[in-house]
Amino acid sequence: MDSLVLLCARRIVAQRPLPALPPHLYPVLFKAAFLDGRPLVLQDLVATWPFPELHFKRLVGQPGQWSDNPFGDCIEAFIQAVVEQLQQELKEPGHQSSRCRLRVLDMTGVPDDPYETYFYSSTKAFATAYVELSKHQQQFQKHRPNWHNGCSGGATAAAALQPPGMDVLIDLYVGKNSYEILYNALQTRPAGPLRLKVCEFHSEYNSASEIVTLLDSLDPSCLRRVELYCNFFGFPELSEILPHLSRFLELRSLKLQDIGMYGRHLRPEPANATHDVGRQLGMLSSLRELNLTGTGLSGNLSQILCDLQDQLESLELAFCSLLPADLTFLSQSFHAPALKRLVLNGHNISQGLLEPFRLLLEETSASLLHLDLTDCHIDDSHLDALLPTILCCSRLRFLGLHGNSLSTAAIKNLLQKTLELPDLHLVVYPAPKDCYRLELMASVSCLIEDEELLAVTTAEISQLLANSGRTNLIWTHNPDSLEVPDYFSL
């Protein structure tokens, strides 16, 4: 439900031009204009923004609150207003013709799609604006008087004519279709009026050489997170990229998804490839979060992690084909006592992994906040063996068990026992195996979810939760029904 202030703000932005406004109303009016899809009002607000900073996501809220239709129009209008403001400063440097004081624009955390399939790409829009403004700057400089350092006060006058510009903190999303415009933008000299400060770098379907080219063009002081996924290369190409990350001293999070997944059977990785990658990861002194989802690591986890300089706090190893020796190494490593997030989705716990995993869980129990064991072939007996150790994870906030074969009785027992975990907030459990029925379809026997029986079981679980008095505890069998909170954030 909207607050009274937001309701009033929505009435104000419904009219244009806006009346004279006190500065403290700008943030709520900006939110109202964005949520109601009023791009022209957004332009007016940016043109007279009374503060030196604007944090976009902090103003407009989470993406789930946004309407799909006006999203692109509003972002486009917003960026155009920024461009017009900077163009005006280029035309009249040093002239305070505008009441806009905006100098730092924070666009981090805004959803982006480099292919513009679902979302408007703010990355591409800012890159286009970046190139456009650079061209305008070159044109305006040609028509300015030439200042000579030898003339008294010449250097001072030239400095006075230099427009202050704007720093834009942004998460950069690059795909095949957006590479060229981003390349052109990042090659522009940093003294331009619009300065992109990349905090996160996401690459999809780009070659190793393209990734290296873009990384080498980024400001090394800002980058905190790099995500490389769905790229058609293996460990040798990854070894070309990693050395270029060592200059980013604030890099804390690295996601390398599906490395070597495509064509692995056609071109086996060299014997020393994982060792080289591990050595290069060891050069990233600030690394605290590592995601290797979909990367084949059977028996090689020690080579990947052994050279890291400090403890990892988040480790995601979903669908990595780990062996018992890998989990044994991890449980004995200096990373285990520091882990806050552990994701091991897609491993068959019945294939010799149960005991190594239990030992790993013991070592992480004092720090662990987030544990995800989705699709790990866990049955009732496995859960019985793991439950005492899970209960030792006294700080646990999220537990993911979706996709496992558990009975209603086992799930209810899990609920009752985990009530003693005071910080547990969200559990994603599987639809109980006894809520399925066997049906014949096209001469093939299939297990079909019995919706009526599942509804009864869900109601029983909800009643158990209600009786427990834990109003802050959520149990769901639908992993898509809500967004998992980011309990661990860098």
Number of C-alpha atoms within 10 A of each C-alpha: 5 7 8 9 12 15 14 14 20 20 12 16 22 14 11 11 11 12 9 6 11 8 11 10 11 19 19 18 26 25 22 26 24 25 19 18 21 21 21 17 24 23 23 17 21 24 19 17 20 17 16 12 16 19 14 17 16 14 16 19 13 12 13 8 9 15 13 14 11 16 19 18 15 23 19 18 19 21 18 17 20 20 20 16 20 23 21 14 21 24 16 15 18 15 13 10 10 12 12 17 16 20 15 18 19 19 20 18 16 16 17 19 17 23 16 13 9 11 15 21 23 24 23 25 16 24 22 15 19 23 20 15 20 20 13 16 17 12 13 14 12 9 8 11 8 10 14 12 12 8 8 9 12 14 14 11 14 16 14 13 16 16 20 18 19 22 17 21 21 23 26 24 23 28 17 14 14 17 19 15 18 23 16 14 24 22 14 15 11 16 12 22 23 25 20 23 21 22 25 21 21 17 22 18 17 19 15 19 12 16 21 16 15 19 21 14 15 19 17 19 14 17 25 21 21 21 17 22 20 17 19 17 20 22 19 17 17 20 19 15 20 19 16 15 20 18 17 20 16 18 24 19 23 22 19 18 21 21 23 23 16 14 11 13 9 7 10 10 14 11 8 11 17 22 20 18 23 21 19 22 24 20 17 25 17 20 24 22 23 20 19 21 22 22 21 20 19 13 15 17 22 19 18 19 23 18 17 20 15 15 18 23 23 25 21 21 23 25 21 20 17 22 19 18 17 20 22 18 19 21 21 13 16 15 21 26 21 19 24 24 23 22 19 23 24 21 21 19 20 13 10 12 19 19 17 20 20 19 18 21 23 20 23 22 23 18 18 28 23 23 23 21 23 22 21 22 19 23 16 16 11 15 17 14 13 19 16 14 17 21 17 16 23 18 18 26 21 22 20 23 25 24 21 20 19 23 17 20 12 17 19 16 13 16 18 13 14 18 16 11 16 13 16 22 18 19 23 23 23 22 25 23 16 16 19 16 12 11 12 10 9 7 7 7 10 13 13 12 16 14 11 10 15 19 12 12 18 18 12 14 18 15 11 15 20 12 10 13 10 14 10 10 17 14 16 19 18 12 16 9 9 8 8 13 11 9 14 14 11 12
